[in-house]
């Protein structure tokens, strides 16, 4: 990743499990991922259900197309 890369929105997921599956797939391909909005509240960090407001994944702009190609079909 270059020093000038910007983080861009890849997608927003309703559950922690969905976000974790995509994050793991991207990281397995050496694509860095930032997770934003993972706020499980009173349920704790292991909660994998619906998260109010969703969980946003961001990737470097130079990796956006490759990340999109690796995302599962919905």
C-alpha positions as CSV (number, residue, x, y, z in Angstrom):
1,X,0.0,0.0,0.0
2,X,1.4,3.4,-0.9
3,X,1.7,6.2,1.6
4,X,-0.8,8.3,-0.3
5,X,-3.6,5.7,-0.3
6,X,-6.9,6.8,1.1
7,X,-9.4,4.5,3.0
8,X,-12.6,4.1,1.1
9,X,-16.0,2.5,1.9
10,X,-16.3,-1.1,0.7
11,X,-19.6,-2.0,2.3
12,X,-21.9,-1.9,5.3
13,X,-23.0,-5.2,7.0
14,X,-25.9,-5.8,9.3
15,X,-24.1,-8.3,11.6
16,X,-20.7,-8.8,13.0
17,X,-20.6,-12.3,11.5
18,X,-21.1,-11.0,7.9
19,X,-18.4,-8.3,8.4
20,X,-16.0,-10.8,10.0
21,X,-16.4,-13.2,7.0
22,X,-15.6,-10.5,4.5
23,X,-12.8,-9.0,6.6
24,X,-11.2,-12.5,6.9
25,X,-11.4,-13.2,3.2
26,X,-9.8,-9.8,2.3
27,X,-7.1,-10.2,4.9
28,X,-6.3,-13.7,3.6
29,X,-5.6,-11.9,0.2
30,X,-3.3,-9.3,2.0
31,X,-5.9,-6.5,1.6
32,X,-5.8,-4.3,4.8
33,X,-9.3,-3.7,6.3
34,X,-10.6,-1.1,8.7
35,X,-13.7,-2.0,10.7
36,X,-15.9,0.9,11.6
37,X,-19.0,1.0,13.8
38,X,-18.6,-2.4,15.6
39,X,-20.5,-1.4,18.7
40,X,-22.0,-4.5,20.3
41,X,-23.1,-2.5,23.3
42,X,-24.2,-4.6,26.4
43,X,-23.7,-7.9,24.5
44,X,-19.9,-7.8,24.4
45,X,-17.2,-8.1,21.8
46,X,-18.2,-11.7,20.8
47,X,-21.7,-10.7,19.8
48,X,-22.4,-11.6,16.2
49,X,-26.0,-10.6,15.7
50,X,-27.5,-7.5,14.1
51,X,-25.7,-4.3,15.0
52,X,-27.7,-1.0,15.0
53,X,-26.3,1.2,12.3
54,X,-24.3,-1.6,10.7
55,X,-20.6,-2.3,10.5
56,X,-18.7,-0.5,7.8
57,X,-15.6,-2.0,6.1
58,X,-13.0,0.3,4.6
59,X,-10.1,-0.7,2.3
60,X,-7.3,1.4,0.7
61,X,-8.5,3.0,-2.5
62,X,-5.8,1.2,-4.5
63,X,-7.3,-2.2,-3.4
64,X,-11.0,-1.3,-3.8
65,X,-11.6,-3.1,-7.1
66,X,-9.8,-6.2,-6.0
67,X,-11.7,-6.2,-2.7
68,X,-15.0,-5.9,-4.6
69,X,-14.1,-8.8,-6.8
70,X,-13.4,-11.0,-3.7
71,X,-16.7,-10.1,-1.9
72,X,-19.4,-12.8,-1.9
73,X,-22.4,-12.4,-4.2
74,X,-25.5,-11.2,-2.3
